[in-house]
Amino acid sequence: PKVTIKSAVFVGSAVERAGYPGESLPEVAFAGRSNVGKSSLINCLLGTKKLVRTSRTPGRTQTINFFRINDAFFFVDLPGYGYAKVPAAVRARWGPMMETYLKERRTLRAVVQILDFRHPPTPDDLALWNWLQATGVLTLPVLTKADKVKKSLRSKNLAQAAAALALTSCDLIVFSAVTREGRDLLWDRLMPLVVP
Ligand code: GDP
């Protein structure tokens, strides 16, 4: 079924748990390395260009941002990781902020973990992936920037990512915010998770 976005509203940003909106709707969170294309992916899913700001200065967004979609579910933009120029104090806050959210948010249905299709998963990617698996959070891995990968390298990169995550290739969603490849498939996997 085709997804129609009737409304997408920025609800607020939080660092502490007290700042989260109430647990009234199911939600899906998006995580990834800074600059991986997380904002572009969320905007592509929503079909609006400017809801989530794509940043020129990676690693600056260090809050958890909540968006209410169709008054039916939340999309949650988690702070990016792995950007070297983030000050140590900011980086030190990232872990506890993520851990509190991921462990305590009762309405969290899944995390979309966004990886770069051009490169193998980074140690930071794998650390988050393994932590999510160990914690029992349903995780949908998405390989983005597919438009930047030569046709001849696609199956190799896919196999490499699948091996690193201990998955099979069909568990991975290949995506591009430029060509919109993978958008329908990702929505097909998300929709059942955000029904009440
Ligand atoms: P974020 O920091 O993870 O939110 O990343 P952004 O969405 O801000 O994207 C970082 C950079 O990658 C920007 O220059 C985007 O235009 C670019 N980008 C994001 N997604 C894609 C994609 O699917 N294909 C291509 N070619 N570029 C992308």
Residues whose N, C-alpha, C, O or C-beta is under 5 A from the ligand:
A	BS01	GDP	R33 S34 N35 V36 G37 K38 S39 S40 T54 S55 T144 K145 A146 D147 K148 F175 S176 A177 V178
